[in-house]
Amino acid sequence: MGGELKVTESPIPGLYVIDLVLHGDNRGWFKENYQKAKMEALGLPAFEVVQNNFSYNEEVGVTRGLHAEPWEKFISV
C-alpha cells in the first residue's frame, strides 16, 4: 500500500495502465479510482465520465464482459 499514482501508455493505442495508490489503516483500505486533475497532469487524455461501476468476483480467474458502448472505458483491477 502507498506509493505514487502512475499512468503508462500501453502498446495498444489509446490504452493506458494506471497504477492506483491504496491508502490502508487498521480498518482496511481506500482507493481513489479517478481524480480528473491528477490523471490529466500525468498524461491521461481528458474524457467525460459517463458511468462508474464497481464489481467484485468471489472466484479467482473470473472475468466479466467488456461491453462496446460508444464511450471511453476506465477499468480498474
FENNORTA-V449441 format. One line per field, one symbol per residue. psi: psi as a letter, one per 30 degrees, with the letter a starting at -180 (. if undefined). A space follows every 10 residues. Layout:
# FENNORTA-V449441
psi=???
This chain:
# FENNORTA-V449441
psi=laakkkkkkl fkkfkkkjjl kkjlaffblk kjekjeeeee fgfkkklkje kjlklkkekk fkklkjlhlh llkjkk.
